[in-house]
Amino acid sequence: MSSPRTAAPRTPVNRRRPEWAGRNYSLLTGAAIITNLGSHGAHIAAAFAVMEAGGSVGDVGLIAAARTLPLVLFLLIGGAIADRLPRHRVMVAANVLNCLSQAAFAVLVLAGEPQLWQMMLLTALCGTGTAFFNPAAEGMLLSTVSGEHSNRAFALFRMAINGAGIGGAALGGAMIAAVGPGWVLAADAAAFAVAGALRTFLDVSHVPDRTPGGGLLSDLREGWVEVRTRPWLWSIVLQFSVVVAVVGAADAVYGPLVARDQLGGPAPWGVALAFFGVGTIAGAVLMMAWKPRRLLLVGTLCVFPLALPSAGLAVPLPVWGLCVVMFVSGAAIEVFGVNWMTAMHQEIPEEKFSRVTAYDWFGSVSMLPLATALAGPAESAFGRTQSLWGCAVLVVVPTALVLLVPDVRRMTRRAHGKTIAPAAAAEPAPAPASAPASADSVGR
């Protein structure tokens, strides 16, 4: 079985928060809320900054690719470093890089006449910060709660940050329409500065010193062993390499274009994205109380609705219809997300968690730069409508294939370190995570 998680020291009860939500959990949640307020608007702002500078649909795709390519290049290194160095220091350093790159991007746009290569470079620097931040952040969050409270803690955390995403997307779309994308990018830089400052106050006295291993490559090999011996993990990573790519292309490239040409501009698209955020909150509220026994089976079934937004843009639906499908897909993917984090918390040893998370992120985003870069040429070759329908199909097919993996269907939730018996006695429970031939998946 995977090693037990070490919870942060108990702090005095604060009546405004649950007893298990200690100082570190509160700081991490507060900082994440702030960065989500800024980043959701900034992603929309980057696309409209390119279009206001005279860029084409292909240029919008290149900006999106520039943001995600560093994730592919640096995620594995970031994961290995986060398992070697204090994770909170890695997070703060990444926030500083994000702050500086977004501030420079804002100045460039506000000064007028930004060049495509300049926007791509600054966006790539922001993506580099994200590549180092994400593995460290997930490992840090997992160390703040015990397994008994993990489902509720993850649901509350995700509800908070997705609530911030609602405000960020809606406010970002409105600000772009009112004052232009440059000020939205400046606000994002300020959000990274505040969040980084908050994360310097994290208490890491309870975290044991990390013993250096045999080197960076050795650490990466250990992380790879954890992934390849779990079919549920690598199969869902492969699934999400396709799903994230096509959903990212639809959201980052086709969505703003459909909004500009057929929905009335950036504000309606910001509202639609906000409804996705409202859906994620609804899903998180559901998961505060619901603990499905078959973690990954329920989670995988909830990936199918991610095809709805691409289909809605292909029609295209009116704004209210697009808001409905965004809400449904947001709620569904949140159910997946909480179950996925719970499964990872349950199955992966803490000391290897950031490396495994890095492989998860790496696999999930590996095709995203290519998909966003090819979104423009695909529209030219097949048309926007056909390309969007293709995105929807490419969500459904790999998700259906993942259901063929036995461990995805059979993994069960553990209570107090023991596996809960499956509902149907005819289906055996999966082997423990430490078993070489055991299972299990990696989604996001």
DRENDO-1510 file (C-alpha; in Angstrom, 1 decimal, always signed):
<recs>
REC; n; res; u; v; w
REC; 1; MET; +0.0; +0.0; +0.0 .
REC; 2; SER; +1.1; +3.5; -0.5 .
REC; 3; SER; +2.6; +5.3; +2.5 .
REC; 4; PRO; +0.3; +7.3; +4.8 .
REC; 5; ARG; +0.2; +11.0; +4.3 .
REC; 6; THR; +1.6; +13.3; +7.0 .
REC; 7; ALA; -0.9; +16.0; +7.9 .
REC; 8; ALA; +0.2; +19.5; +9.0 .
REC; 9; PRO; +0.3; +20.1; +12.8 .
REC; 10; ARG; -3.1; +20.7; +14.3 .
REC; 11; THR; -3.8; +24.4; +14.8 .
REC; 12; PRO; -6.3; +26.1; +17.1 .
REC; 13; VAL; -9.9; +25.8; +15.8 .
REC; 14; ASN; -11.0; +28.7; +13.7 .
REC; 15; ARG; -14.8; +28.9; +13.8 .
REC; 16; ARG; -14.9; +30.3; +10.3 .
REC; 17; ARG; -13.2; +27.2; +8.8 .
REC; 18; PRO; -13.3; +23.4; +9.4 .
REC; 19; GLU; -10.9; +22.1; +12.0 .
REC; 20; TRP; -9.0; +20.2; +9.4 .
REC; 21; ALA; -8.4; +23.3; +7.3 .
REC; 22; GLY; -5.2; +24.5; +9.0 .
REC; 23; ARG; -3.0; +27.5; +8.3 .
REC; 24; ASN; -1.2; +26.0; +5.3 .
REC; 25; TYR; -4.4; +24.8; +3.6 .
REC; 26; SER; -5.9; +28.3; +4.1 .
REC; 27; LEU; -2.9; +30.1; +2.7 .
REC; 28; LEU; -2.7; +27.7; -0.3 .
REC; 29; THR; -6.4; +28.1; -1.0 .
REC; 30; GLY; -6.3; +31.9; -0.7 .
REC; 31; ALA; -3.3; +32.3; -2.9 .
REC; 32; ALA; -4.8; +30.0; -5.5 .
REC; 33; ILE; -8.0; +32.0; -5.5 .
REC; 34; ILE; -6.1; +35.2; -6.3 .
REC; 35; THR; -4.1; +33.7; -9.1 .
REC; 36; ASN; -7.2; +32.2; -10.7 .
REC; 37; LEU; -8.9; +35.5; -10.6 .
REC; 38; GLY; -6.1; +36.9; -12.7 .
REC; 39; SER; -5.3; +34.0; -15.0 .
REC; 40; HIS; -8.8; +33.2; -16.3 .
REC; 41; GLY; -9.1; +36.7; -17.6 .
REC; 42; ALA; -5.5; +36.8; -18.8 .
REC; 43; HIS; -6.0; +33.8; -21.1 .
REC; 44; ILE; -8.9; +35.6; -22.8 .
REC; 45; ALA; -6.9; +38.8; -22.9 .
REC; 46; ALA; -3.9; +37.2; -24.6 .
REC; 47; ALA; -6.1; +36.0; -27.5 .
REC; 48; PHE; -7.7; +39.4; -28.0 .
REC; 49; ALA; -4.4; +41.2; -27.7 .
REC; 50; VAL; -3.2; +39.1; -30.7 .
REC; 51; MET; -6.4; +39.9; -32.7 .
REC; 52; GLU; -6.2; +43.6; -31.8 .
REC; 53; ALA; -2.6; +43.7; -33.1 .
REC; 54; GLY; -3.9; +42.3; -36.5 .
REC; 55; GLY; -3.1; +38.7; -35.8 .
REC; 56; SER; -4.9; +35.8; -37.6 .
REC; 57; VAL; -6.5; +32.7; -36.3 .
REC; 58; GLY; -3.1; +31.0; -36.7 .
REC; 59; ASP; -1.4; +33.6; -34.6 .
REC; 60; VAL; -3.9; +33.1; -31.8 .
REC; 61; GLY; -3.0; +29.4; -32.0 .
REC; 62; LEU; +0.7; +30.1; -31.9 .
REC; 63; ILE; +0.3; +32.2; -28.7 .
REC; 64; ALA; -1.7; +29.3; -27.1 .
REC; 65; ALA; +1.0; +26.9; -28.2 .
REC; 66; ALA; +3.8; +29.1; -26.8 .
REC; 67; ARG; +2.1; +29.0; -23.4 .
REC; 68; THR; +1.8; +25.2; -23.3 .
REC; 69; LEU; +5.1; +24.1; -25.0 .
REC; 70; PRO; +7.2; +24.9; -21.9 .
REC; 71; LEU; +4.9; +22.6; -19.9 .
REC; 72; VAL; +5.9; +19.8; -22.2 .
REC; 73; LEU; +9.6; +20.7; -22.0 .
REC; 74; PHE; +10.0; +21.4; -18.3 .
REC; 75; LEU; +7.3; +19.6; -16.4 .
REC; 76; LEU; +9.3; +16.5; -15.7 .
REC; 77; ILE; +12.3; +18.5; -14.5 .
REC; 78; GLY; +9.9; +20.6; -12.4 .
REC; 79; GLY; +8.4; +17.5; -10.7 .
REC; 80; ALA; +11.9; +16.1; -9.9 .
REC; 81; ILE; +13.0; +19.4; -8.4 .
REC; 82; ALA; +9.8; +19.7; -6.3 .
REC; 83; ASP; +10.6; +16.3; -4.8 .
REC; 84; ARG; +14.1; +17.4; -4.0 .
REC; 85; LEU; +13.7; +21.1; -2.8 .
REC; 86; PRO; +11.2; +22.6; -0.4 .
REC; 87; ARG; +8.0; +22.8; -2.5 .
REC; 88; HIS; +6.9; +26.2; -1.2 .
REC; 89; ARG; +10.2; +27.8; -2.4 .
REC; 90; VAL; +9.7; +26.3; -5.9 .
REC; 91; MET; +6.1; +27.7; -5.9 .
REC; 92; VAL; +7.2; +31.2; -4.9 .
REC; 93; ALA; +10.0; +31.3; -7.5 .
REC; 94; ALA; +7.5; +30.2; -10.2 .
REC; 95; ASN; +5.1; +33.0; -9.1 .
REC; 96; VAL; +7.9; +35.6; -9.4 .
REC; 97; LEU; +8.6; +34.4; -13.0 .
REC; 98; ASN; +4.9; +34.5; -13.8 .
REC; 99; CYS; +4.6; +38.0; -12.4 .
REC; 100; LEU; +7.5; +39.4; -14.3 .
REC; 101; SER; +6.5; +37.9; -17.6 .
REC; 102; GLN; +2.9; +39.0; -17.4 .
REC; 103; ALA; +3.9; +42.5; -16.4 .
REC; 104; ALA; +6.2; +42.7; -19.4 .
REC; 105; PHE; +3.4; +41.4; -21.6 .
REC; 106; ALA; +1.0; +44.1; -20.2 .
REC; 107; VAL; +3.5; +46.9; -20.8 .
REC; 108; LEU; +4.1; +45.6; -24.4 .
REC; 109; VAL; +0.3; +45.6; -25.2 .
REC; 110; LEU; -0.4; +49.0; -23.5 .
REC; 111; ALA; +2.5; +50.6; -25.3 .
REC; 112; GLY; +1.0; +49.5; -28.6 .
REC; 113; GLU; +2.2; +47.6; -31.7 .
REC; 114; PRO; +3.3; +44.4; -30.0 .
REC; 115; GLN; +5.1; +41.9; -32.2 .
REC; 116; LEU; +4.0; +38.3; -32.4 .
REC; 117; TRP; +7.4; +36.9; -31.4 .
REC; 118; GLN; +7.5; +39.2; -28.4 .
REC; 119; MET; +4.1; +38.0; -27.2 .
REC; 120; MET; +5.1; +34.4; -27.8 .
REC; 121; LEU; +8.3; +34.8; -25.8 .
REC; 122; LEU; +6.6; +36.3; -22.8 .
REC; 123; THR; +3.8; +33.8; -22.9 .
REC; 124; ALA; +6.4; +31.0; -23.0 .
REC; 125; LEU; +8.1; +32.4; -19.9 .
REC; 126; CYS; +4.8; +32.3; -18.1 .
REC; 127; GLY; +4.3; +28.8; -19.2 .
REC; 128; THR; +7.7; +27.9; -17.9 .
REC; 129; GLY; +6.7; +29.2; -14.5 .
REC; 130; THR; +3.6; +27.0; -14.6 .
REC; 131; ALA; +5.7; +23.9; -15.4 .
REC; 132; PHE; +7.6; +24.3; -12.2 .
REC; 133; PHE; +4.7; +25.4; -10.1 .
REC; 134; ASN; +2.1; +22.7; -10.8 .
REC; 135; PRO; +3.9; +19.6; -9.5 .
REC; 136; ALA; +5.1; +21.4; -6.4 .
REC; 137; ALA; +1.6; +22.9; -5.7 .
REC; 138; GLU; -0.2; +19.6; -5.9 .
REC; 139; GLY; +2.3; +17.9; -3.7 .
REC; 140; MET; +2.1; +20.7; -1.2 .
REC; 141; LEU; -1.7; +20.6; -1.0 .
REC; 142; LEU; -1.7; +16.9; -0.4 .
REC; 143; SER; +0.6; +17.3; +2.6 .
REC; 144; THR; -1.8; +19.6; +4.4 .
REC; 145; VAL; -4.7; +17.1; +4.9 .
REC; 146; SER; -5.1; +13.6; +6.1 .
REC; 147; GLY; -6.6; +10.8; +4.0 .
REC; 148; GLU; -9.8; +10.9; +6.2 .
REC; 149; HIS; -10.6; +14.5; +5.1 .
REC; 150; SER; -9.0; +14.4; +1.6 .
REC; 151; ASN; -12.2; +14.2; -0.4 .
REC; 152; ARG; -13.8; +17.1; +1.3 .
REC; 153; ALA; -10.6; +19.1; +1.3 .
REC; 154; PHE; -10.0; +18.7; -2.4 .
REC; 155; ALA; -13.7; +19.5; -3.2 .
REC; 156; LEU; -13.6; +22.7; -1.1 .
REC; 157; PHE; -10.2; +23.7; -2.6 .
REC; 158; ARG; -11.5; +23.2; -6.1 .
REC; 159; MET; -14.8; +24.9; -5.4 .
REC; 160; ALA; -12.9; +28.0; -4.1 .
REC; 161; ILE; -10.5; +28.3; -7.1 .
REC; 162; ASN; -13.2; +27.6; -9.6 .
REC; 163; GLY; -15.4; +30.2; -8.0 .
REC; 164; ALA; -12.5; +32.6; -8.5 .
REC; 165; GLY; -12.4; +31.4; -12.1 .
REC; 166; ILE; -16.0; +32.5; -12.6 .
REC; 167; GLY; -15.2; +36.0; -11.5 .
REC; 168; GLY; -11.9; +36.1; -13.4 .
REC; 169; ALA; -13.4; +35.0; -16.7 .
REC; 170; ALA; -16.5; +37.3; -16.5 .
REC; 171; LEU; -14.5; +40.3; -15.2 .
REC; 172; GLY; -11.7; +39.7; -17.7 .
REC; 173; GLY; -14.2; +39.6; -20.6 .
REC; 174; ALA; -15.8; +42.8; -19.4 .
REC; 175; MET; -12.5; +44.6; -18.8 .
REC; 176; ILE; -11.2; +43.7; -22.3 .
REC; 177; ALA; -14.4; +45.2; -23.7 .
REC; 178; ALA; -14.1; +48.3; -21.5 .
REC; 179; VAL; -10.3; +49.1; -21.2 .
REC; 180; GLY; -8.5; +46.6; -23.4 .
REC; 181; PRO; -6.5; +43.4; -22.9 .
REC; 182; GLY; -3.4; +45.2; -21.6 .
REC; 183; TRP; -4.9; +46.1; -18.2 .
REC; 184; VAL; -6.2; +42.5; -17.7 .
REC; 185; LEU; -2.7; +41.2; -18.2 .
REC; 186; ALA; -1.4; +43.8; -15.7 .
REC; 187; ALA; -4.0; +42.7; -13.2 .
REC; 188; ASP; -2.8; +39.1; -13.6 .
REC; 189; ALA; +0.8; +40.2; -12.9 .
REC; 190; ALA; -0.4; +41.8; -9.7 .
REC; 191; ALA; -2.3; +38.7; -8.7 .
REC; 192; PHE; +0.9; +36.6; -9.1 .
REC; 193; ALA; +2.8; +39.0; -6.9 .
REC; 194; VAL; +0.2; +38.9; -4.1 .
REC; 195; ALA; -0.1; +35.1; -4.3 .
REC; 196; GLY; +3.7; +34.6; -4.2 .
REC; 197; ALA; +3.9; +36.8; -1.1 .
REC; 198; LEU; +1.2; +34.7; +0.7 .
REC; 199; ARG; +3.0; +31.5; -0.1 .
REC; 200; THR; +6.2; +32.7; +1.7 .
REC; 201; PHE; +4.3; +32.4; +5.0 .
REC; 202; LEU; +3.6; +28.6; +4.6 .
REC; 203; ASP; +4.7; +26.6; +7.6 .
REC; 204; VAL; +6.9; +23.7; +6.5 .
REC; 205; SER; +8.3; +22.8; +9.9 .
REC; 206; HIS; +6.4; +19.5; +9.8 .
REC; 207; VAL; +7.8; +18.5; +6.5 .
REC; 208; PRO; +10.8; +16.1; +6.9 .
REC; 209; ASP; +14.0; +16.9; +5.2 .
REC; 210; ARG; +14.3; +15.3; +1.8 .
REC; 211; THR; +17.2; +12.9; +1.3 .
REC; 212; PRO; +19.0; +13.5; -2.1 .
REC; 213; GLY; +18.7; +10.5; -4.4 .
REC; 214; GLY; +21.0; +9.3; -7.1 .
REC; 215; GLY; +20.5; +12.4; -9.2 .
REC; 216; LEU; +17.9; +14.0; -11.3 .
REC; 217; LEU; +17.7; +11.2; -13.9 .
REC; 218; SER; +17.4; +8.6; -11.2 .
REC; 219; ASP; +14.6; +10.5; -9.6 .
REC; 220; LEU; +12.8; +10.7; -13.0 .
REC; 221; ARG; +13.2; +6.9; -13.5 .
REC; 222; GLU; +11.7; +6.3; -10.1 .
REC; 223; GLY; +8.7; +8.4; -11.0 .
REC; 224; TRP; +8.3; +6.6; -14.3 .
REC; 225; VAL; +8.3; +3.2; -12.5 .
REC; 226; GLU; +5.4; +4.5; -10.4 .
REC; 227; VAL; +3.5; +5.5; -13.6 .
REC; 228; ARG; +4.2; +2.5; -15.8 .
REC; 229; THR; +3.2; -0.1; -13.2 .
REC; 230; ARG; -0.2; +1.4; -12.8 .
REC; 231; PRO; -2.4; +0.9; -15.9 .
REC; 232; TRP; -5.1; +3.2; -14.6 .
REC; 233; LEU; -2.6; +5.9; -14.4 .
REC; 234; TRP; -0.9; +5.8; -17.8 .
REC; 235; SER; -4.2; +4.9; -19.6 .
REC; 236; ILE; -5.9; +8.1; -18.3 .
REC; 237; VAL; -2.8; +10.1; -19.0 .
REC; 238; LEU; -3.0; +9.0; -22.6 .
REC; 239; GLN; -6.7; +9.7; -22.7 .
REC; 240; PHE; -6.1; +13.2; -21.5 .
REC; 241; SER; -3.3; +13.9; -23.9 .
REC; 242; VAL; -6.0; +13.8; -26.6 .
REC; 243; VAL; -8.8; +15.3; -24.5 .
REC; 244; VAL; -6.8; +18.3; -23.2 .
REC; 245; ALA; -5.4; +19.0; -26.7 .
REC; 246; VAL; -8.8; +19.2; -28.5 .
REC; 247; VAL; -10.6; +21.0; -25.6 .
REC; 248; GLY; -7.7; +23.5; -25.4 .
REC; 249; ALA; -7.8; +24.2; -29.1 .
REC; 250; ALA; -11.6; +24.7; -28.9 .
REC; 251; ASP; -11.4; +27.0; -25.9 .
REC; 252; ALA; -8.2; +29.0; -26.7 .
REC; 253; VAL; -8.6; +29.3; -30.5 .
REC; 254; TYR; -12.0; +28.6; -31.8 .
REC; 255; GLY; -14.0; +30.0; -28.8 .
REC; 256; PRO; -12.7; +33.6; -29.1 .
REC; 257; LEU; -13.2; +33.5; -32.9 .
REC; 258; VAL; -16.8; +32.2; -32.6 .
REC; 259; ALA; -17.4; +34.9; -30.0 .
REC; 260; ARG; -16.0; +37.6; -32.2 .
REC; 261; ASP; -17.8; +36.5; -35.4 .
REC; 262; GLN; -21.1; +35.2; -34.0 .
REC; 263; LEU; -21.7; +35.9; -30.3 .
REC; 264; GLY; -21.0; +39.7; -30.2 .
REC; 265; GLY; -17.4; +39.9; -28.9 .
REC; 266; PRO; -15.3; +39.0; -25.8 .
REC; 267; ALA; -17.9; +39.7; -23.1 .
REC; 268; PRO; -20.4; +36.8; -24.1 .
REC; 269; TRP; -17.4; +34.4; -24.3 .
REC; 270; GLY; -16.3; +35.5; -20.8 .
REC; 271; VAL; -19.9; +34.8; -19.6 .
REC; 272; ALA; -19.9; +31.3; -21.1 .
REC; 273; LEU; -16.5; +30.5; -19.5 .
REC; 274; ALA; -17.9; +31.9; -16.2 .
REC; 275; PHE; -20.8; +29.4; -16.5 .
REC; 276; PHE; -18.2; +26.6; -16.8 .
REC; 277; GLY; -16.9; +27.9; -13.5 .
REC; 278; VAL; -20.3; +27.9; -12.0 .
REC; 279; GLY; -20.7; +24.3; -13.1 .
REC; 280; THR; -17.4; +23.4; -11.4 .
REC; 281; ILE; -18.6; +24.9; -8.2 .
REC; 282; ALA; -21.8; +22.8; -8.5 .
REC; 283; GLY; -19.7; +19.7; -9.0 .
REC; 284; ALA; -17.5; +20.5; -6.0 .
REC; 285; VAL; -20.5; +21.1; -3.8 .
REC; 286; LEU; -21.8; +17.7; -4.9 .
REC; 287; MET; -18.4; +16.1; -4.1 .
REC; 288; MET; -18.4; +17.6; -0.6 .
REC; 289; ALA; -21.1; +15.1; +0.3 .
REC; 290; TRP; -20.8; +12.3; -2.3 .
REC; 291; LYS; -18.0; +9.7; -2.0 .
REC; 292; PRO; -18.5; +7.3; -4.9 .
REC; 293; ARG; -17.0; +3.9; -4.3 .
REC; 294; ARG; -15.8; +3.4; -7.8 .
REC; 295; LEU; -13.6; +6.5; -8.0 .
REC; 296; LEU; -12.3; +6.2; -11.5 .
REC; 297; LEU; -15.3; +4.6; -13.1 .
REC; 298; VAL; -17.5; +7.6; -12.0 .
REC; 299; GLY; -14.8; +10.0; -12.9 .
REC; 300; THR; -14.3; +8.7; -16.4 .
REC; 301; LEU; -18.0; +8.7; -17.2 .
REC; 302; CYS; -17.9; +12.4; -16.3 .
REC; 303; VAL; -15.4; +13.2; -18.9 .
REC; 304; PHE; -17.8; +12.5; -21.8 .
REC; 305; PRO; -19.6; +15.9; -21.3 .
REC; 306; LEU; -16.4; +17.7; -22.1 .
REC; 307; ALA; -17.4; +17.1; -25.8 .
REC; 308; LEU; -20.5; +19.4; -25.3 .
REC; 309; PRO; -18.8; +22.9; -25.6 .
REC; 310; SER; -17.0; +22.0; -28.9 .
REC; 311; ALA; -20.3; +20.7; -30.2 .
REC; 312; GLY; -22.1; +23.9; -29.0 .
REC; 313; LEU; -19.6; +26.1; -30.7 .
REC; 314; ALA; -19.9; +24.1; -33.9 .
REC; 315; VAL; -23.7; +24.6; -34.2 .
REC; 316; PRO; -23.3; +27.4; -32.9 .
REC; 317; LEU; -25.7; +27.6; -30.0 .
REC; 318; PRO; -26.9; +31.0; -28.8 .
REC; 319; VAL; -25.2; +32.4; -25.8 .
REC; 320; TRP; -27.7; +31.0; -23.3 .
REC; 321; GLY; -27.4; +27.5; -24.9 .
REC; 322; LEU; -23.6; +27.7; -24.8 .
REC; 323; CYS; -23.8; +28.7; -21.1 .
REC; 324; VAL; -25.9; +25.6; -20.4 .
REC; 325; VAL; -23.5; +23.1; -22.0 .
REC; 326; MET; -20.5; +24.9; -20.3 .
REC; 327; PHE; -22.3; +24.5; -17.0 .
REC; 328; VAL; -22.9; +20.8; -17.5 .
REC; 329; SER; -19.3; +20.1; -18.6 .
REC; 330; GLY; -17.9; +22.1; -15.7 .
REC; 331; ALA; -19.9; +20.2; -13.2 .
REC; 332; ALA; -19.0; +16.8; -14.7 .
REC; 333; ILE; -15.3; +17.5; -15.0 .
REC; 334; GLU; -15.2; +18.6; -11.4 .
REC; 335; VAL; -16.5; +15.3; -10.3 .
REC; 336; PHE; -13.7; +13.7; -12.3 .
REC; 337; GLY; -11.1; +16.1; -10.8 .
REC; 338; VAL; -12.0; +15.4; -7.1 .
REC; 339; ASN; -12.1; +11.7; -7.7 .
REC; 340; TRP; -8.8; +11.8; -9.5 .
REC; 341; MET; -7.0; +13.8; -6.7 .
REC; 342; THR; -8.5; +11.4; -4.2 .
REC; 343; ALA; -7.2; +8.4; -6.1 .
REC; 344; MET; -3.7; +9.9; -6.4 .
REC; 345; HIS; -3.7; +10.8; -2.7 .
REC; 346; GLN; -4.7; +7.2; -1.9 .
REC; 347; GLU; -2.3; +5.3; -4.3 .
REC; 348; ILE; +0.9; +7.4; -4.7 .
REC; 349; PRO; +3.6; +7.6; -2.0 .
REC; 350; GLU; +4.0; +11.2; -0.8 .
REC; 351; GLU; +7.8; +11.3; -1.4 .
REC; 352; LYS; +7.3; +10.5; -5.1 .
REC; 353; PHE; +4.1; +12.5; -5.6 .
REC; 354; SER; +5.5; +15.6; -7.4 .
REC; 355; ARG; +7.3; +13.4; -9.9 .
REC; 356; VAL; +4.2; +11.3; -10.6 .
REC; 357; THR; +2.2; +14.5; -10.9 .
REC; 358; ALA; +4.7; +15.8; -13.4 .
REC; 359; TYR; +4.3; +12.7; -15.6 .
REC; 360; ASP; +0.6; +13.2; -15.3 .
REC; 361; TRP; +0.8; +16.8; -16.4 .
REC; 362; PHE; +3.4; +16.1; -19.0 .
REC; 363; GLY; +1.3; +13.4; -20.7 .
REC; 364; SER; -1.9; +15.4; -20.4 .
REC; 365; VAL; -0.5; +18.5; -22.1 .
REC; 366; SER; +2.0; +16.9; -24.4 .
REC; 367; MET; -0.2; +17.3; -27.5 .
REC; 368; LEU; -1.7; +20.7; -26.5 .
REC; 369; PRO; +0.9; +22.9; -28.2 .
REC; 370; LEU; +0.5; +20.9; -31.5 .
REC; 371; ALA; -3.3; +21.1; -31.3 .
REC; 372; THR; -3.4; +24.8; -30.7 .
REC; 373; ALA; -0.8; +25.5; -33.4 .
REC; 374; LEU; -2.7; +23.4; -35.9 .
REC; 375; ALA; -6.1; +24.8; -35.1 .
REC; 376; GLY; -5.7; +27.6; -37.6 .
REC; 377; PRO; -4.5; +25.3; -40.5 .
REC; 378; ALA; -7.3; +22.8; -39.6 .
REC; 379; GLU; -9.9; +25.6; -39.9 .
REC; 380; SER; -8.5; +26.5; -43.3 .
REC; 381; ALA; -8.5; +22.9; -44.5 .
REC; 382; PHE; -11.8; +21.6; -43.1 .
REC; 383; GLY; -13.7; +24.7; -41.9 .
REC; 384; ARG; -14.3; +25.8; -38.4 .
REC; 385; THR; -17.6; +23.8; -37.9 .
REC; 386; GLN; -16.0; +20.6; -39.0 .
REC; 387; SER; -13.0; +21.2; -36.9 .
REC; 388; LEU; -15.1; +21.7; -33.8 .
REC; 389; TRP; -17.1; +18.6; -34.5 .
REC; 390; GLY; -13.8; +16.7; -34.8 .
REC; 391; CYS; -12.8; +18.1; -31.3 .
REC; 392; ALA; -16.0; +16.7; -29.9 .
REC; 393; VAL; -15.4; +13.2; -31.4 .
REC; 394; LEU; -11.9; +13.2; -30.1 .
REC; 395; VAL; -13.2; +13.6; -26.5 .
REC; 396; VAL; -15.7; +10.8; -26.8 .
REC; 397; VAL; -13.5; +8.1; -28.4 .
REC; 398; PRO; -10.5; +7.9; -26.1 .
REC; 399; THR; -12.8; +8.3; -23.0 .
REC; 400; ALA; -14.8; +5.2; -24.2 .
REC; 401; LEU; -11.5; +3.3; -24.7 .
REC; 402; VAL; -10.3; +4.0; -21.1 .
REC; 403; LEU; -13.4; +2.3; -19.8 .
REC; 404; LEU; -12.0; -1.0; -21.2 .
REC; 405; VAL; -9.1; -0.9; -18.6 .
REC; 406; PRO; -10.2; -3.1; -15.7 .
REC; 407; ASP; -8.5; -1.0; -13.0 .
REC; 408; VAL; -10.3; +2.1; -14.1 .
REC; 409; ARG; -13.6; +0.3; -13.6 .
REC; 410; ARG; -12.7; -1.5; -10.4 .
REC; 411; MET; -10.6; +0.9; -8.3 .
REC; 412; THR; -12.4; +1.5; -5.0 .
REC; 413; ARG; -12.2; +4.1; -2.4 .
REC; 414; ARG; -10.3; +3.2; +0.8 .
REC; 415; ALA; -11.6; +4.1; +4.3 .
REC; 416; HIS; -8.9; +4.6; +6.9 .
REC; 417; GLY; -6.3; +2.9; +4.7 .
REC; 418; LYS; -8.4; -0.1; +3.8 .
REC; 419; THR; -10.1; -0.8; +0.4 .
REC; 420; ILE; -13.9; -0.6; +0.5 .
REC; 421; ALA; -15.3; -3.8; -0.9 .
REC; 422; PRO; -16.8; -3.5; -4.4 .
REC; 423; ALA; -20.6; -3.3; -4.8 .
REC; 424; ALA; -20.5; -6.5; -7.0 .
REC; 425; ALA; -18.7; -9.4; -5.4 .
REC; 426; ALA; -18.1; -10.8; -8.9 .
REC; 427; GLU; -15.6; -8.0; -9.6 .
REC; 428; PRO; -12.4; -8.3; -7.5 .
REC; 429; ALA; -10.8; -5.2; -6.1 .
REC; 430; PRO; -7.6; -4.0; -7.7 .
REC; 431; ALA; -4.2; -5.0; -6.3 .
REC; 432; PRO; -2.6; -2.5; -3.9 .
REC; 433; ALA; -0.7; +0.4; -5.4 .
REC; 434; SER; +2.6; -1.0; -4.4 .
REC; 435; ALA; +2.1; -4.2; -6.4 .
REC; 436; PRO; +4.1; -4.2; -9.6 .
REC; 437; ALA; +1.2; -5.3; -11.8 .
REC; 438; SER; -1.4; -3.1; -10.2 .
REC; 439; ALA; -3.3; -0.4; -11.8 .
REC; 440; ASP; -4.4; +2.9; -12.1 .
REC; 441; SER; -4.8; +6.2; -13.8 .
REC; 442; VAL; -3.7; +9.7; -14.2 .
REC; 443; GLY; -6.0; +12.3; -15.2 .
REC; 444; ARG; -6.0; +16.0; -14.3 .
</recs>
